[in-house]
């Protein structure tokens, strides 16, 4: 039955109550119009992991079975989410094994570098494990003999890298400083029988060069980046050089990224199936080290011997307006860091994160003792479209950690067809983004996603039913993917579970 009312209804309410109702109505409209809700995640049963273990990776074994890898002392432990659940965890390594120097996981393979004392010398061994849901098979073993040219030292960082397909292994380290000697680098590639000793063609002194990083691609080409001009201690004299090296042909190619106008602040080398890409943040003022003016991008040829593409750009005006600043006509972004370079089917993107560290200090009124706590702020991720910066987008977030970064901050990036998906936590009810001291309780956060494609904006939405009151999404360990399905990890401090999400459903979300 319909009731027709022909006269106005007037109800007198207190002014403060009216204000609260209007504010609540505005917040509801904001939340409902700005975010699409998606409740399509299918969560698994939970696994318990002792707090004494450090969770180091979340991977897929046998294509579709999620597994957690943890470390306890020298031991490396794996737990697979099988059905039915396994009674005991799988110990890939135990405390009785040789000393673990370094390790990392690529796809479903574990790469370890072990050491032991033999005949009063340190012997190193590379061991590769193929991981299955119920076992770990040794598929590669190689001793790095101390009588070779290559010997590890504690004075220089060691870069232990593998190709994206897990077939190539690289050990690279700068030789220890020696008086009146030139800079040299030792490297071992898994396919070669001996170590290589590489001297740079420019003959820099051994204390005038620093090795910044090293990587290897699927074809076995080695890329490493250096900073030179250190001994002069002048920003005007420093150079950033990237090298490609072919172990088979012994060919070394040098790429100078320095110019008279750009001073490099951050550098990342990313390998793909086609080539290597070098992305840098730069400043136009050599004395400013915390503000970026723009970025440079270099794409090498497939053989790594020539520059295929080289460009420099300033930041998109939209990005500057959101979290940049304009000083005398120079537009800068403070506290910006490179994350990765991503190639989709049609676009190339440089992902950058705005983050910084602050401190909160309080004094005990009775003793006067000052206690300080570090705060880690993760505010936004910008995606610069390399060849069309008008399509550049940014995704704001509010994340704060105390003492040290946790597994609940940062973001997980997934590539699917022409799109990039970013999964992250955002603090619940923290509407005022200008406040530097927002709430950091993970139980007051909501799980979000952003979809970045060739358009000039990002489609965003909420995953789940709003506030995460028990299990909280863990973006720091990534989101492994098989086909259209991505796997998302969540934790409550003691238990872990995973969720399956069909990316095709996010493609269809408006």
C-alpha positions as CSV (number, residue, x, y, z in Angstrom):
1,X,0.0,0.0,0.0
2,X,1.3,3.5,-0.9
3,X,0.7,6.4,1.4
4,X,0.6,9.8,-0.2
5,X,1.8,12.8,1.8
6,X,1.0,16.2,0.5
7,X,2.3,18.5,3.2
8,X,5.8,19.2,4.3
9,X,7.1,17.4,7.4
10,X,9.3,19.5,9.7
11,X,11.3,18.0,12.5
12,X,13.4,20.2,14.7
13,X,16.8,18.7,15.6
14,X,19.7,20.2,17.5
15,X,22.3,21.9,15.3
16,X,25.1,19.6,16.6
17,X,23.1,16.5,15.8
18,X,22.3,17.7,12.3
19,X,26.1,18.4,11.7
20,X,26.9,14.8,12.8
21,X,24.2,13.3,10.5
22,X,25.5,15.3,7.5
23,X,29.1,14.3,8.2
24,X,28.1,10.7,8.5
25,X,26.1,10.9,5.3
26,X,29.1,12.5,3.5
27,X,31.5,9.8,4.7
28,X,29.1,7.0,3.5
29,X,28.8,8.7,0.1
30,X,32.6,9.0,-0.2
31,X,33.3,5.4,0.7
32,X,30.5,4.0,-1.5
33,X,31.3,6.1,-4.6
34,X,35.1,6.0,-4.5
35,X,35.6,2.2,-4.0
36,X,34.1,-0.8,-5.6
37,X,33.5,-3.7,-3.2
38,X,34.8,-7.1,-4.2
39,X,34.2,-10.1,-2.0
40,X,35.4,-12.8,-4.3
41,X,38.4,-14.1,-2.4
42,X,38.2,-17.7,-1.4
43,X,40.2,-18.2,1.8
44,X,41.9,-21.5,2.9
45,X,42.2,-23.0,6.3
46,X,45.0,-21.6,8.5
47,X,48.5,-22.9,9.2
48,X,50.3,-22.2,12.5
49,X,53.9,-21.1,12.4
50,X,55.9,-20.5,15.6
51,X,56.8,-16.9,16.2
52,X,60.5,-17.9,16.6
53,X,60.6,-18.5,12.8
54,X,61.1,-15.7,10.3
55,X,58.8,-16.0,7.2
56,X,60.9,-15.2,4.2
57,X,58.8,-16.1,1.2
58,X,55.4,-17.1,-0.1
59,X,55.5,-19.2,-3.3
60,X,53.7,-21.7,-5.5
61,X,54.9,-25.3,-5.8
62,X,53.6,-27.7,-8.4
63,X,52.0,-24.7,-10.1
64,X,48.9,-24.2,-7.8
65,X,49.9,-25.2,-4.3
66,X,50.8,-22.2,-2.1
67,X,53.7,-22.7,0.4
68,X,55.4,-20.7,3.1
69,X,59.2,-20.7,3.6
70,X,60.6,-19.7,6.9
71,X,64.1,-19.6,8.5
72,X,65.2,-20.5,12.0
73,X,68.9,-20.2,12.6
74,X,70.7,-22.2,9.8
75,X,67.5,-24.1,9.1
76,X,65.1,-23.4,6.2
77,X,61.6,-24.8,6.6
78,X,58.7,-25.2,4.1
79,X,55.0,-25.7,4.8
80,X,52.7,-26.3,2.0
81,X,48.9,-25.6,2.0
82,X,48.0,-29.2,1.0
83,X,44.6,-30.8,1.5
84,X,44.6,-32.7,3.8
85,X,47.1,-30.6,5.8
86,X,50.6,-32.0,6.4
87,X,51.3,-33.3,9.8
88,X,54.9,-32.1,9.9
89,X,56.8,-29.2,8.2
90,X,59.5,-30.0,5.6
91,X,63.1,-29.2,6.7
92,X,65.0,-28.3,3.6
93,X,68.0,-27.4,5.7
94,X,68.7,-28.0,9.4
95,X,71.0,-26.5,12.0
96,X,73.4,-29.4,11.3
97,X,74.1,-28.3,7.7
98,X,76.9,-26.1,6.5
99,X,76.9,-22.4,7.3
100,X,74.3,-20.6,5.2
101,X,75.8,-17.4,3.7
102,X,73.0,-16.3,1.5
103,X,69.8,-17.7,-0.1
104,X,66.8,-16.6,-2.1
105,X,63.8,-18.2,-3.9
106,X,62.9,-17.9,-7.6
107,X,59.6,-19.4,-8.6
108,X,59.7,-22.9,-7.0
109,X,63.5,-23.1,-6.6
110,X,65.6,-22.4,-3.6
111,X,69.2,-21.1,-4.2
112,X,71.6,-21.3,-1.3
113,X,75.3,-20.4,-0.8
114,X,76.9,-22.5,1.9
115,X,80.4,-22.4,3.5
116,X,82.6,-24.7,5.5
117,X,86.2,-24.7,6.8
118,X,88.3,-27.2,4.9
119,X,92.1,-27.6,5.3
120,X,92.1,-24.2,7.1
121,X,90.5,-22.5,4.1
122,X,86.9,-21.5,3.6
123,X,85.1,-23.5,0.9
124,X,81.9,-22.3,-0.6
125,X,79.2,-24.3,-2.3
126,X,76.2,-23.4,-4.5
127,X,73.2,-25.7,-3.9
128,X,69.8,-25.5,-5.7
129,X,66.7,-27.2,-4.5
130,X,63.6,-28.0,-6.7
131,X,60.7,-27.6,-4.3
132,X,57.6,-29.9,-4.3
133,X,54.7,-29.9,-1.9
134,X,56.2,-32.8,0.1
135,X,59.9,-32.8,-0.7
136,X,62.9,-30.7,-1.8
137,X,65.2,-32.3,-4.5
138,X,68.8,-31.1,-5.0
139,X,69.1,-30.4,-8.7
140,X,72.4,-28.5,-8.7
141,X,75.6,-28.5,-6.7
142,X,78.9,-26.7,-7.3
143,X,81.9,-26.1,-5.1
144,X,83.5,-22.7,-5.3
145,X,87.1,-23.7,-4.6
146,X,89.3,-21.3,-2.6
147,X,92.2,-21.9,-4.9
148,X,90.3,-20.2,-7.8
149,X,90.7,-16.5,-8.4
150,X,87.3,-16.0,-6.8
151,X,87.4,-15.9,-3.0
152,X,84.8,-14.2,-0.8
153,X,85.8,-11.4,1.5
154,X,84.0,-9.6,4.3
155,X,85.1,-6.2,3.2
156,X,82.9,-6.0,0.2
157,X,79.2,-6.9,-0.3
158,X,78.5,-10.1,-2.3
159,X,75.7,-10.1,-4.9
160,X,74.1,-13.4,-5.3
161,X,71.6,-13.3,-8.2
162,X,69.6,-15.6,-10.5
163,X,67.8,-15.1,-13.8
164,X,64.0,-14.9,-13.8
165,X,63.7,-18.4,-15.2
166,X,65.9,-19.8,-12.4
167,X,68.4,-21.3,-14.9
168,X,71.3,-18.9,-14.5
169,X,73.2,-18.2,-11.2
170,X,75.6,-15.3,-10.6
171,X,78.0,-14.5,-7.8
172,X,79.7,-11.1,-8.1
173,X,81.9,-9.2,-5.8
174,X,84.4,-6.4,-5.9
175,X,87.9,-7.4,-5.0
176,X,89.3,-6.1,-1.7
177,X,91.2,-2.8,-1.6
178,X,94.9,-3.0,-2.5
179,X,97.3,-0.1,-2.6
180,X,98.2,1.1,-6.1
181,X,95.8,-1.3,-7.8
182,X,92.9,-0.8,-10.2
183,X,89.3,-1.9,-9.5
184,X,88.6,-5.5,-10.4
185,X,85.5,-7.7,-10.0
186,X,85.2,-11.4,-9.5
187,X,82.2,-13.3,-10.9
188,X,81.0,-16.8,-11.2
189,X,78.3,-17.9,-13.6
190,X,76.7,-21.3,-13.1
191,X,77.3,-22.4,-16.7
192,X,81.0,-21.7,-16.6
193,X,83.8,-23.9,-15.2
194,X,85.9,-21.2,-13.7
195,X,85.6,-17.8,-12.1
196,X,86.2,-14.6,-14.1
197,X,88.3,-11.6,-13.1
198,X,87.1,-8.4,-14.8
199,X,89.0,-5.2,-14.9
200,X,87.2,-2.0,-16.0
201,X,88.4,-0.4,-19.2
202,X,88.7,3.0,-17.5
203,X,91.3,1.7,-15.0
204,X,89.8,3.3,-11.9
205,X,91.7,2.9,-8.6
206,X,90.4,0.1,-6.4
207,X,89.2,2.6,-3.8
208,X,87.5,4.9,-6.4
209,X,84.8,2.5,-7.4
210,X,81.8,0.9,-5.6
211,X,79.8,-2.0,-7.0
212,X,76.1,-1.2,-6.5
213,X,74.5,-4.4,-7.8
214,X,74.6,-7.2,-10.2
215,X,72.0,-9.2,-12.2
216,X,71.9,-12.0,-14.8
217,X,69.3,-12.6,-17.5
218,X,67.9,-15.8,-19.0
219,X,70.6,-15.9,-21.7
220,X,73.4,-15.6,-19.2
221,X,74.4,-12.0,-19.8
222,X,75.7,-10.3,-16.7
223,X,74.8,-6.7,-15.8
224,X,76.4,-4.8,-13.0
225,X,76.3,-1.1,-11.9
226,X,79.0,0.9,-10.3
227,X,79.5,4.4,-8.8
228,X,82.9,6.0,-9.6
229,X,84.7,9.2,-8.5
230,X,84.2,8.3,-4.8
231,X,87.7,9.2,-3.8
232,X,87.3,12.8,-5.0
233,X,84.2,13.2,-2.8
234,X,82.6,15.6,-5.2
235,X,79.0,15.2,-6.6
236,X,80.3,16.9,-9.8
237,X,82.8,14.2,-10.4
238,X,80.8,11.1,-9.6
239,X,79.7,8.8,-12.4
240,X,77.2,5.9,-12.6
241,X,78.4,3.3,-15.0
242,X,76.5,0.1,-16.1
243,X,78.3,-2.8,-17.7
244,X,77.1,-5.8,-19.7
245,X,79.4,-8.9,-19.8
246,X,79.1,-12.0,-22.0
247,X,80.9,-14.9,-20.2
248,X,81.2,-16.9,-23.4
249,X,82.7,-14.2,-25.6
250,X,84.4,-12.4,-22.7
251,X,82.9,-9.1,-24.1
252,X,82.5,-6.2,-21.7
253,X,80.4,-3.2,-22.7
254,X,80.3,0.1,-20.7
255,X,77.3,2.5,-20.5
256,X,77.8,5.9,-19.0
257,X,74.6,7.2,-17.4
258,X,76.1,10.5,-16.3
259,X,75.4,13.9,-17.9
260,X,76.3,17.5,-17.0
261,X,72.7,18.3,-16.2
262,X,71.4,15.2,-14.3
263,X,72.8,13.9,-11.0
264,X,71.7,10.3,-10.3
265,X,70.1,9.6,-6.9
266,X,68.7,6.1,-7.3
267,X,69.3,3.4,-9.9
268,X,67.8,0.0,-10.7
269,X,68.6,-2.6,-13.4
270,X,65.7,-4.9,-14.4
271,X,66.1,-7.8,-16.8
272,X,63.3,-9.2,-18.9
273,X,63.0,-11.9,-21.6
274,X,63.9,-9.4,-24.3
275,X,66.5,-7.1,-22.8
276,X,67.8,-5.1,-19.8
277,X,66.2,-1.8,-18.6
278,X,68.0,0.8,-16.5
279,X,65.9,3.3,-14.6
280,X,67.3,6.2,-12.6
281,X,66.0,9.1,-10.5
282,X,67.9,12.3,-10.9
283,X,68.2,15.8,-9.4
284,X,69.3,18.9,-11.3
285,X,71.1,20.1,-8.1
286,X,74.1,18.0,-7.2
287,X,73.9,19.1,-3.5
288,X,70.3,17.9,-3.1
289,X,70.1,14.2,-2.4
290,X,66.6,13.7,-1.1
291,X,64.6,15.4,-3.9
292,X,64.1,14.0,-7.4
293,X,63.4,16.2,-10.4
294,X,62.7,13.4,-12.8
295,X,63.8,10.0,-14.1
296,X,65.9,8.6,-17.0
297,X,65.2,5.3,-18.8
298,X,67.7,3.3,-20.8
299,X,66.7,0.1,-22.7
300,X,69.5,-2.1,-24.0
301,X,69.5,-4.3,-27.1
302,X,68.8,-8.0,-26.6
303,X,72.6,-8.8,-26.7
304,X,73.3,-6.1,-24.1
305,X,75.9,-4.4,-26.3
306,X,74.0,-1.3,-27.5
307,X,71.5,1.3,-26.3
308,X,68.1,0.7,-27.9
309,X,66.2,3.5,-26.2
310,X,67.4,6.4,-24.0
311,X,65.3,9.2,-22.6
312,X,64.9,11.6,-19.7
313,X,61.7,13.1,-18.4
314,X,60.3,15.3,-15.6
315,X,57.4,14.0,-13.5
316,X,53.8,14.2,-14.6
317,X,52.0,17.4,-13.4
318,X,49.4,15.2,-11.6
319,X,52.1,13.5,-9.6
320,X,53.7,16.8,-8.7
321,X,50.3,18.3,-7.6
322,X,49.7,15.3,-5.3
323,X,52.9,15.0,-3.4
324,X,55.5,17.2,-5.0
325,X,56.7,20.7,-4.5
326,X,57.6,23.7,-6.7
327,X,60.7,25.6,-5.6
328,X,61.6,28.5,-7.9
329,X,60.2,26.9,-11.0
330,X,61.9,23.5,-10.2
331,X,59.4,20.8,-9.5
332,X,60.7,18.2,-7.1
333,X,59.4,15.2,-5.2
334,X,61.0,14.5,-1.8
335,X,61.7,11.0,-0.4
336,X,61.0,9.1,-3.7
337,X,62.6,5.7,-4.4
338,X,62.5,3.3,-7.3
339,X,60.6,0.0,-6.9
340,X,60.8,-1.8,-10.3
341,X,60.4,-1.4,-14.0
342,X,57.4,-3.3,-15.5
343,X,56.8,-4.2,-19.2
344,X,53.2,-5.2,-20.1
345,X,52.0,-6.3,-23.5
346,X,51.7,-2.7,-24.7
347,X,53.3,-0.4,-22.1
348,X,56.5,0.2,-20.0
349,X,56.1,1.5,-16.5
350,X,58.5,2.7,-13.8
351,X,57.1,2.2,-10.3
352,X,58.3,4.5,-7.6
353,X,57.4,4.7,-3.9
354,X,57.2,7.8,-1.7
355,X,58.4,6.8,1.7
356,X,60.4,8.3,4.6
357,X,61.4,7.7,8.2
358,X,60.7,10.0,11.1
359,X,61.2,9.8,14.9
360,X,58.9,10.3,17.9
361,X,60.6,11.1,21.2
362,X,59.0,11.2,24.6
363,X,60.5,12.2,28.0
364,X,59.6,10.4,31.2
365,X,58.3,13.2,33.5
366,X,59.8,11.6,36.6
367,X,63.3,10.7,35.3
368,X,63.7,13.0,32.3
369,X,65.0,10.0,30.3
370,X,64.2,10.4,26.6
371,X,62.9,7.5,24.6
372,X,62.8,7.6,20.8
373,X,61.0,5.4,18.3
374,X,61.4,5.2,14.5
375,X,58.4,5.7,12.3
376,X,58.4,4.3,8.8
377,X,55.9,6.1,6.5
378,X,54.7,4.5,3.1
379,X,52.5,7.1,1.5
380,X,52.0,6.4,-2.2
381,X,53.2,4.5,-5.3
382,X,53.5,6.4,-8.6
383,X,53.5,4.6,-12.0
384,X,55.2,6.6,-14.7
385,X,54.4,5.6,-18.2
386,X,57.8,5.7,-19.8
387,X,56.7,6.6,-23.4
388,X,53.6,8.6,-22.5
389,X,53.8,10.3,-19.1
390,X,50.4,11.8,-19.6
391,X,49.1,8.4,-18.7
392,X,51.0,8.4,-15.4
393,X,49.0,7.5,-12.3
394,X,49.6,7.4,-8.5
395,X,48.0,5.3,-5.8
396,X,47.8,6.9,-2.4
397,X,47.9,4.8,0.8
398,X,48.4,5.4,4.5
399,X,50.9,3.0,6.1
400,X,53.0,3.5,9.1
401,X,55.3,1.1,11.0
402,X,57.1,1.6,14.3
403,X,60.7,0.4,15.0
404,X,61.0,-1.5,11.7
405,X,59.0,-2.2,8.5
406,X,56.5,-5.0,9.0
407,X,55.0,-7.6,6.6
408,X,51.7,-5.6,6.5
409,X,53.1,-2.5,4.7
410,X,54.3,-1.8,1.2
411,X,52.4,-3.5,-1.7
412,X,52.3,-6.6,-3.9
413,X,52.4,-6.0,-7.7
414,X,51.0,-8.5,-10.2
415,X,51.1,-8.2,-14.0
416,X,48.2,-9.6,-16.0
417,X,47.8,-9.1,-19.7
418,X,47.9,-5.3,-20.3
419,X,47.3,-4.4,-16.7
420,X,49.2,-4.1,-13.5
421,X,47.4,-4.8,-10.2
422,X,48.6,-3.4,-6.9
423,X,47.4,-5.0,-3.7
424,X,47.9,-3.2,-0.4
425,X,46.5,-2.3,3.1
426,X,45.1,1.1,3.9
427,X,44.5,2.3,7.4
428,X,40.8,2.3,8.4
429,X,39.1,5.6,9.2
430,X,42.2,7.7,8.6
431,X,40.4,10.2,6.3
432,X,42.8,13.2,7.0
433,X,45.8,12.3,4.8
434,X,47.6,15.5,5.9
435,X,48.2,14.0,9.4
436,X,51.7,12.5,9.7
437,X,50.8,10.5,12.8
438,X,47.8,8.4,11.6
439,X,46.8,5.2,13.3
440,X,49.0,2.2,12.5
441,X,46.9,-0.6,14.0
442,X,46.7,-3.3,11.3
443,X,43.3,-4.4,12.7
444,X,41.9,-1.1,11.6
445,X,43.0,-1.5,8.0
446,X,41.1,-2.4,4.8
447,X,42.5,-4.4,1.9
448,X,42.5,-2.5,-1.4
449,X,43.6,-3.0,-5.0
450,X,44.4,-0.7,-7.8
451,X,44.4,-1.5,-11.5
452,X,46.8,0.4,-13.7
453,X,46.6,0.2,-17.5
454,X,47.0,2.5,-20.5
455,X,44.5,5.0,-19.2
456,X,45.4,8.1,-17.2
457,X,43.8,7.0,-14.0
458,X,43.8,3.9,-11.8
459,X,40.6,1.8,-11.1
460,X,40.6,1.1,-7.3
461,X,38.4,-1.0,-5.1
462,X,38.1,-2.7,-1.7
463,X,38.7,-6.5,-1.4
464,X,36.7,-8.2,1.3
465,X,34.0,-6.8,3.5
466,X,35.8,-3.7,4.8
467,X,37.8,-3.7,8.0
468,X,40.2,-6.5,8.6
469,X,39.3,-7.5,12.2
470,X,41.2,-10.8,12.4
471,X,43.4,-11.9,9.5
472,X,45.3,-9.0,7.8
473,X,46.7,-9.1,4.3
474,X,50.5,-9.5,4.0
475,X,51.7,-7.6,0.9
476,X,55.4,-7.7,1.8
477,X,55.7,-11.4,0.7
478,X,54.2,-10.8,-2.7
479,X,51.2,-12.4,-4.5
480,X,52.3,-15.4,-6.6
481,X,50.3,-16.1,-9.7
482,X,49.3,-19.0,-11.9
483,X,47.3,-18.1,-15.0
484,X,44.4,-15.8,-14.1
485,X,44.6,-16.7,-10.4
486,X,46.6,-14.8,-7.9
487,X,47.2,-16.0,-4.3
488,X,47.0,-13.5,-1.4
489,X,48.5,-14.2,2.0
490,X,46.9,-13.1,5.4
491,X,48.1,-13.5,9.0
492,X,46.9,-12.8,12.5
493,X,50.2,-12.9,14.2
494,X,50.3,-16.7,14.8
495,X,48.3,-18.3,11.9
496,X,48.6,-17.8,8.2
497,X,46.1,-18.5,5.4
498,X,45.8,-17.8,1.7
499,X,43.1,-16.5,-0.6
500,X,42.5,-17.2,-4.3
501,X,41.4,-14.3,-6.5
502,X,40.5,-14.5,-10.1
503,X,42.0,-11.4,-11.8
504,X,39.5,-11.5,-14.6
505,X,36.9,-10.4,-12.0
506,X,38.9,-7.3,-11.3
507,X,39.2,-6.6,-15.0
508,X,35.4,-6.4,-15.1
509,X,35.0,-4.3,-11.9
510,X,34.0,-0.7,-12.5
